[in-house]
Amino acid sequence: MSDDKYVHGYSEREAERLGDQANTLAELLHHDTVFVPGSRVLEAGCGVGAQTLIVAPKNPDCSFVSVDLSAESLAQARAAALQKGIGNVTFQQADIFALPFAEGSFDHVFVCFVLEHLSEPAKALKCLKRLIKPGGTIMCIEGDHGSWYCYPPSEYAGRAVDCLVQVQARLGGDSLIGRQLYPLLTQAEFARVRVSPRMVYVDSSRPALVEGFSKKTFNAMVEGVRQQALEMGLIDEATWDKGIRDLYRATEADGVFCYTFFKGV
């Protein structure tokens, strides 16, 4: 995956959004992300280290190698880990399709919000499979932008979210990949595949999720493709603006928002 295939871009705001997302969803996605002490773990596609900062401290007796294609993102990840005093991670620039490691180098592989950005996710899984020792595991976490709903319901909000789905597809990714984890992992010949849905439910009784997920994660993610959606002719400006307003309408006192992530092991 080349840098220009990352639909959300590499802005400072996107780095903040990734951090907001990771911190808000830490318990939901990672309460069971625990590896056997002494394990060597590969994080494939670490980006700015948003997930690394959650998972590595949770497993202090494991050693992590976190790789990414973007040198800029890796620099941010290293700085963040250093600032937090996380010493069990080595960061390395590498392509997920040509990783410089011998077969069976790792006890476990961890992939989070990466497969959705790849034009060949099945090939990526096969590349990762050869690096896992016999008896080791892979863990994949992906969202699915077709799994959301809100109240009050809005056709306009649906049009705006669909723009994100279409923009990502045109860049070679698939933001509906969460529902595909089971077939992807089984087709890559992983055994004993288990997939669990992780639903985020948000209403005004959960202000941390209203702010951290609805506003700063999901809505910010959709808003990020505004220019691309308009330039591609996927939507007109008035419809876009109405859709974004309706997404924020669901964050008000009587609003509801729901979204599902999928975790495959």
Sequence and secondary structure as in RCSB ss.txt:
>XXXX:A:sequence
MSDDKYVHGYSEREAERLGDQANTLAELLHHDTVFVPGSRVLEAGCGVGAQTLIVAPKNPDCSFVSVDLSAESLA
QARAAALQKGIGNVTFQQADIFALPFAEGSFDHVFVCFVLEHLSEPAKALKCLKRLIKPGGTIMCIEGDHGSWYC
YPPSEYAGRAVDCLVQVQARLGGDSLIGRQLYPLLTQAEFARVRVSPRMVYVDSSRPALVEGFSKKTFNAMVEGV
RQQALEMGLIDEATWDKGIRDLYRATEADGVFCYTFFKGV
>XXXX:A:secstr
  GGG TT S HHHHHHHHHHHHHHHHHHHTT    TT EEEEE  TTSTTHHHHHHHSTTSEEEEEES HHHHH
HHHHHHHHTT  SEEEEE  TTS    TT EEEEEEES GGG S HHHHHHHHHTTEEEEEEEEEEEE TTS EE
ES  HHHHHHHHHHHHHHHHTT  TTGGGGHHHHHHHTT SS  EEEEEEEEETT HHHIIIIIIIIIIHHHHTT
HHHHHHTTSS HHHHHHHHHHHHHTTSTT EEEEEEEEE 
